[in-house]
Structures are given as structure tokens and as C-alpha cells.
Amino acid sequence: MPYITDEMRALIGAPGPKLTAPYPLGPDELRRFVQAVMEGNPVHWDEEAAAASRYGEVVATPLYPMHSTTRRAPGTPDPLDRVHDDPGWDGTDLAAGLGGLPPIDVPLKRILNGGTEAEFFRLAKLGDVVSAQSRYTDMSEREGRSGPMVLLKVETTYTNQDDETLLVSTMTVIIR
């Protein structure tokens, strides 16, 4: 019995909603992010080092855009509050990882990250407001050792406020 329906396949290529960070990238947020990912290059926090670099100004790390649109604005609900109503929830939410795309409803329950590829175009700068827009690029089924699997490919394009492309990532999601 096939898991992927014609209605699901019709979603391939259709852009999802454009998600925009709730505020511009500021120096404090960048400093915290750089510390969290243990990035040692001073072009990400030191104005003098950045001015002397090929960038000429402080820039974010290459993967920063993937984090920026998942921030929530002050005063908005915490998505982890869900655990109060559902103590068995493990924090995995397929829909949250798909950039606002419609979830693919299959009777398989386990979700696995099948890997992420990224193509970099430019680094975000202080003051940039990052947006992301995702789309399904492929859906397939296969039989694995543990049973049936559905593989989804999701491409996300990250841009700044001037619509300049920062990064394009392609994530593979395995549902089994």
C-alpha cells in the first residue's frame, strides 16, 4: 500500500509561507550564538578584526540563518509548554521542522534526520532581518530493514531584508 498520495505529491515545488525573524540580528544575539556554536573567528564579534577582514564588518556564521527564523518574539507562547498537556511528548514535531509546509500524514511514527546539505551565498550582517521559505522537492518510499520508510526532501531558501540569498539548505527527513 503506498503511503504517498497524489495529493501529497502535488505539494512538491509549491512554496510554503515566508517565515521572518521577529527582529534584526543584533550584536548581543550574535555574540551568544557564536559562543553557543564555539566559533573562534573574531570576524563574528570583533569590529576591528572584522574591518580588517575581507568582509569589512562583523558578520554572522554561515549557518546562523537556519537558527534566526526559529526565534520567537517576546511575549509569544513557548512551544515547549506542550509538555504540560502531553507529558509523553518527546519534543519531536515534524511540522515544526518543515518551515511551515503542510505535514505529510503517514501512519509511520518515527522521525529521523537523514542529513542536511547547504549552499552558501553571503553571510548575514548585523541589522539583517532573515526570512526563510521552504518547499518540498521530493517524496519517495522504500523498504528498509526495519520496515517501510517515507523520505522527504525539503529545500529552504534564506534571504535578508533586501531579498539577497544568504543560504539554501536541503534537508532529508526519514519517517519510518
TORKOL-4160 file (C-alpha; in steps of 0.2 Angstrom, whole numbers, padded with zeros to 4 digits, m for minus):
176
<pt num="1" X="0000" Y="0000" Z="0000"/>
<pt num="2" X="0008" Y="0017" Z="m0005"/>
<pt num="3" X="0010" Y="0030" Z="0008"/>
<pt num="4" X="0012" Y="0045" Z="m0003"/>
<pt num="5" X="m0004" Y="0050" Z="m0011"/>
<pt num="6" X="m0006" Y="0061" Z="m0027"/>
<pt num="7" X="m0012" Y="0075" Z="m0015"/>
<pt num="8" X="0005" Y="0074" Z="m0006"/>
<pt num="9" X="0015" Y="0074" Z="m0022"/>
<pt num="10" X="0005" Y="0089" Z="m0028"/>
<pt num="11" X="0014" Y="0099" Z="m0014"/>
<pt num="12" X="0031" Y="0096" Z="m0022"/>
<pt num="13" X="0038" Y="0113" Z="m0028"/>
<pt num="14" X="0024" Y="0123" Z="m0020"/>
<pt num="15" X="0032" Y="0137" Z="m0009"/>
<pt num="16" X="0027" Y="0137" Z="0009"/>
<pt num="17" X="0024" Y="0153" Z="0019"/>
<pt num="18" X="0038" Y="0165" Z="0021"/>
<pt num="19" X="0044" Y="0165" Z="0039"/>
<pt num="20" X="0053" Y="0180" Z="0045"/>
<pt num="21" X="0064" Y="0183" Z="0061"/>
<pt num="22" X="0055" Y="0193" Z="0074"/>
<pt num="23" X="0069" Y="0206" Z="0074"/>
<pt num="24" X="0085" Y="0211" Z="0066"/>
<pt num="25" X="0102" Y="0202" Z="0070"/>
<pt num="26" X="0110" Y="0212" Z="0085"/>
<pt num="27" X="0127" Y="0211" Z="0092"/>
<pt num="28" X="0121" Y="0203" Z="0108"/>
<pt num="29" X="0112" Y="0189" Z="0099"/>
<pt num="30" X="0126" Y="0186" Z="0088"/>
<pt num="31" X="0138" Y="0185" Z="0102"/>
<pt num="32" X="0128" Y="0172" Z="0111"/>
<pt num="33" X="0126" Y="0162" Z="0095"/>
<pt num="34" X="0144" Y="0162" Z="0092"/>
<pt num="35" X="0148" Y="0157" Z="0109"/>
<pt num="36" X="0135" Y="0143" Z="0108"/>
<pt num="37" X="0142" Y="0136" Z="0092"/>
<pt num="38" X="0160" Y="0138" Z="0099"/>
<pt num="39" X="0166" Y="0149" Z="0084"/>
<pt num="40" X="0183" Y="0156" Z="0086"/>
<pt num="41" X="0184" Y="0168" Z="0072"/>
<pt num="42" X="0184" Y="0186" Z="0078"/>
<pt num="43" X="0175" Y="0192" Z="0062"/>
<pt num="44" X="0159" Y="0187" Z="0071"/>
<pt num="45" X="0161" Y="0198" Z="0086"/>
<pt num="46" X="0176" Y="0210" Z="0085"/>
<pt num="47" X="0173" Y="0226" Z="0075"/>
<pt num="48" X="0192" Y="0229" Z="0072"/>
<pt num="49" X="0196" Y="0211" Z="0066"/>
<pt num="50" X="0180" Y="0211" Z="0055"/>
<pt num="51" X="0185" Y="0228" Z="0047"/>
<pt num="52" X="0202" Y="0221" Z="0043"/>
<pt num="53" X="0195" Y="0205" Z="0035"/>
<pt num="54" X="0188" Y="0203" Z="0018"/>
<pt num="55" X="0170" Y="0206" Z="0025"/>
<pt num="56" X="0174" Y="0223" Z="0031"/>
<pt num="57" X="0161" Y="0222" Z="0045"/>
<pt num="58" X="0155" Y="0210" Z="0058"/>
<pt num="59" X="0146" Y="0195" Z="0050"/>
<pt num="60" X="0136" Y="0180" Z="0056"/>
<pt num="61" X="0142" Y="0162" Z="0055"/>
<pt num="62" X="0137" Y="0153" Z="0039"/>
<pt num="63" X="0124" Y="0143" Z="0047"/>
<pt num="64" X="0116" Y="0157" Z="0058"/>
<pt num="65" X="0101" Y="0160" Z="0046"/>
<pt num="66" X="0095" Y="0142" Z="0050"/>
<pt num="67" X="0093" Y="0147" Z="0068"/>
<pt num="68" X="0086" Y="0165" Z="0065"/>
<pt num="69" X="0068" Y="0161" Z="0060"/>
<pt num="70" X="0065" Y="0149" Z="0074"/>
<pt num="71" X="0067" Y="0163" Z="0087"/>
<pt num="72" X="0051" Y="0168" Z="0095"/>
<pt num="73" X="0046" Y="0186" Z="0098"/>
<pt num="74" X="0045" Y="0192" Z="0116"/>
<pt num="75" X="0028" Y="0188" Z="0124"/>
<pt num="76" X="0024" Y="0174" Z="0112"/>
<pt num="77" X="0019" Y="0156" Z="0119"/>
<pt num="78" X="0033" Y="0144" Z="0122"/>
<pt num="79" X="0031" Y="0129" Z="0111"/>
<pt num="80" X="0038" Y="0118" Z="0124"/>
<pt num="81" X="0023" Y="0121" Z="0135"/>
<pt num="82" X="0015" Y="0107" Z="0126"/>
<pt num="83" X="0024" Y="0095" Z="0138"/>
<pt num="84" X="0012" Y="0101" Z="0151"/>
<pt num="85" X="m0003" Y="0094" Z="0142"/>
<pt num="86" X="0006" Y="0079" Z="0134"/>
<pt num="87" X="0019" Y="0073" Z="0147"/>
<pt num="88" X="0024" Y="0059" Z="0135"/>
<pt num="89" X="0028" Y="0071" Z="0121"/>
<pt num="90" X="0047" Y="0069" Z="0116"/>
<pt num="91" X="0049" Y="0086" Z="0108"/>
<pt num="92" X="0049" Y="0079" Z="0091"/>
<pt num="93" X="0037" Y="0089" Z="0080"/>
<pt num="94" X="0038" Y="0085" Z="0061"/>
<pt num="95" X="0028" Y="0100" Z="0056"/>
<pt num="96" X="0040" Y="0112" Z="0066"/>
<pt num="97" X="0055" Y="0106" Z="0056"/>
<pt num="98" X="0047" Y="0109" Z="0039"/>
<pt num="99" X="0047" Y="0128" Z="0038"/>
<pt num="100" X="0028" Y="0129" Z="0039"/>
<pt num="101" X="0025" Y="0117" Z="0025"/>
<pt num="102" X="0009" Y="0106" Z="0027"/>
<pt num="103" X="0014" Y="0090" Z="0036"/>
<pt num="104" X="0014" Y="0074" Z="0027"/>
<pt num="105" X="0002" Y="0062" Z="0036"/>
<pt num="106" X="0008" Y="0044" Z="0035"/>
<pt num="107" X="0004" Y="0031" Z="0048"/>
<pt num="108" X="0023" Y="0030" Z="0052"/>
<pt num="109" X="0028" Y="0037" Z="0069"/>
<pt num="110" X="0047" Y="0038" Z="0070"/>
<pt num="111" X="0056" Y="0053" Z="0063"/>
<pt num="112" X="0075" Y="0053" Z="0058"/>
<pt num="113" X="0086" Y="0067" Z="0052"/>
<pt num="114" X="0093" Y="0060" Z="0035"/>
<pt num="115" X="0105" Y="0074" Z="0034"/>
<pt num="116" X="0106" Y="0092" Z="0028"/>
<pt num="117" X="0116" Y="0100" Z="0014"/>
<pt num="118" X="0119" Y="0119" Z="0012"/>
<pt num="119" X="0125" Y="0130" Z="m0001"/>
<pt num="120" X="0131" Y="0147" Z="0005"/>
<pt num="121" X="0129" Y="0164" Z="m0005"/>
<pt num="122" X="0133" Y="0178" Z="0008"/>
<pt num="123" X="0135" Y="0180" Z="0027"/>
<pt num="124" X="0121" Y="0189" Z="0037"/>
<pt num="125" X="0127" Y="0206" Z="0044"/>
<pt num="126" X="0122" Y="0215" Z="0060"/>
<pt num="127" X="0105" Y="0223" Z="0056"/>
<pt num="128" X="0099" Y="0210" Z="0044"/>
<pt num="129" X="0082" Y="0203" Z="0046"/>
<pt num="130" X="0082" Y="0185" Z="0039"/>
<pt num="131" X="0067" Y="0176" Z="0031"/>
<pt num="132" X="0065" Y="0158" Z="0026"/>
<pt num="133" X="0054" Y="0150" Z="0013"/>
<pt num="134" X="0053" Y="0131" Z="0011"/>
<pt num="135" X="0046" Y="0119" Z="m0002"/>
<pt num="136" X="0046" Y="0100" Z="m0004"/>
<pt num="137" X="0057" Y="0095" Z="m0018"/>
<pt num="138" X="0055" Y="0076" Z="m0017"/>
<pt num="139" X="0045" Y="0062" Z="m0009"/>
<pt num="140" X="0049" Y="0044" Z="m0010"/>
<pt num="141" X="0045" Y="0027" Z="m0002"/>
<pt num="142" X="0057" Y="0012" Z="0001"/>
<pt num="143" X="0058" Y="m0003" Z="0011"/>
<pt num="144" X="0071" Y="m0003" Z="0025"/>
<pt num="145" X="0077" Y="m0017" Z="0036"/>
<pt num="146" X="0065" Y="m0011" Z="0050"/>
<pt num="147" X="0051" Y="m0009" Z="0038"/>
<pt num="148" X="0043" Y="0004" Z="0026"/>
<pt num="149" X="0050" Y="0022" Z="0025"/>
<pt num="150" X="0045" Y="0038" Z="0018"/>
<pt num="151" X="0059" Y="0050" Z="0013"/>
<pt num="152" X="0055" Y="0069" Z="0011"/>
<pt num="153" X="0067" Y="0082" Z="0004"/>
<pt num="154" X="0064" Y="0100" Z="0010"/>
<pt num="155" X="0073" Y="0114" Z="0002"/>
<pt num="156" X="0074" Y="0131" Z="0012"/>
<pt num="157" X="0080" Y="0147" Z="0005"/>
<pt num="158" X="0086" Y="0160" Z="0017"/>
<pt num="159" X="0086" Y="0179" Z="0012"/>
<pt num="160" X="0089" Y="0195" Z="0020"/>
<pt num="161" X="0078" Y="0211" Z="0020"/>
<pt num="162" X="0084" Y="0216" Z="0003"/>
<pt num="163" X="0079" Y="0198" Z="m0004"/>
<pt num="164" X="0098" Y="0193" Z="m0006"/>
<pt num="165" X="0100" Y="0175" Z="m0004"/>
<pt num="166" X="0111" Y="0170" Z="0011"/>
<pt num="167" X="0109" Y="0151" Z="0011"/>
<pt num="168" X="0100" Y="0137" Z="0003"/>
<pt num="169" X="0098" Y="0121" Z="0013"/>
<pt num="170" X="0091" Y="0104" Z="0008"/>
<pt num="171" X="0086" Y="0093" Z="0022"/>
<pt num="172" X="0081" Y="0075" Z="0021"/>
<pt num="173" X="0068" Y="0068" Z="0033"/>
<pt num="174" X="0065" Y="0050" Z="0036"/>
<pt num="175" X="0049" Y="0044" Z="0043"/>
<pt num="176" X="0048" Y="0026" Z="0047"/>
